[in-house]
Amino acid sequence: MSGSSAAVTPILANAENRYEVTRSDLPLSCPMPGMALWNSHPKVYLPVVEDGGESVCPYCGARYVLRD
């Protein structure tokens, strides 16, 4: 085969308790797009203050930290 096709591994939902996110991830939701959803909770949108802000998911307790 010519060219390589790398398999995309989904981010495991609820697998970590801290995720670093960027402005391109806004608006922020938990679980995030691209997370494996089979064992997750309902999608909830989280407010993040854009100046070094954080947000915590009320369902799973995951902490999302905005990095520049």
C-alpha positions as CSV (number, residue, x, y, z in Angstrom):
1,M,0.0,0.0,0.0
2,S,1.2,3.5,-0.7
3,G,0.6,6.0,2.0
4,S,-0.2,5.3,5.6
5,S,-3.6,5.5,7.3
6,A,-3.2,5.9,11.0
7,A,-6.2,4.7,13.0
8,V,-7.7,7.4,15.1
9,T,-8.1,6.2,18.7
10,P,-11.0,7.9,20.4
11,I,-10.4,9.7,23.7
12,L,-11.8,7.6,26.5
13,A,-14.6,9.4,28.3
14,N,-14.4,9.5,32.1
15,A,-10.9,7.9,31.9
16,E,-9.0,10.9,33.3
17,N,-9.9,13.5,35.9
18,R,-8.1,16.4,34.2
19,Y,-8.1,17.4,30.6
20,E,-6.3,20.4,29.0
21,V,-8.4,22.1,26.3
22,T,-7.8,25.0,23.9
23,R,-10.0,27.7,22.5
24,S,-10.7,25.5,19.5
25,D,-12.5,23.1,21.9
26,L,-15.0,25.8,22.8
27,P,-17.9,25.6,23.4
28,L,-16.8,23.0,25.8
29,S,-18.9,19.9,26.5
30,C,-18.4,16.8,28.6
31,P,-18.1,14.3,27.1
32,M,-16.1,16.0,24.4
33,P,-16.5,15.2,20.7
34,G,-14.2,12.3,19.8
35,M,-14.6,10.6,23.2
36,A,-15.8,7.0,23.3
37,L,-19.4,7.5,24.6
38,W,-20.6,4.0,25.3
39,N,-19.9,4.3,29.0
40,S,-20.4,8.0,29.5
41,H,-23.1,10.3,30.9
42,P,-25.5,12.7,29.1
43,K,-23.7,15.5,27.3
44,V,-23.5,18.7,29.3
45,Y,-22.1,22.1,28.2
46,L,-19.6,23.6,30.6
47,P,-18.8,27.3,31.1
48,V,-15.1,28.2,30.9
49,V,-13.7,31.7,31.6
50,E,-11.3,32.2,28.7
51,D,-8.5,33.8,30.7
52,G,-6.9,30.6,32.2
53,G,-10.2,29.3,33.2
54,E,-11.3,25.9,34.5
55,S,-14.6,24.0,34.6
56,V,-15.7,20.9,36.4
57,C,-18.3,18.4,35.0
58,P,-21.2,18.0,37.4
59,Y,-21.6,14.4,36.3
60,C,-18.2,12.8,36.4
61,G,-16.1,15.4,38.1
62,A,-13.6,15.8,35.2
63,R,-11.7,19.1,35.4
64,Y,-11.2,20.9,32.1
65,V,-8.4,23.5,32.1
66,L,-8.1,26.0,29.3
67,R,-4.5,26.5,28.1
68,D,-3.4,29.1,25.6
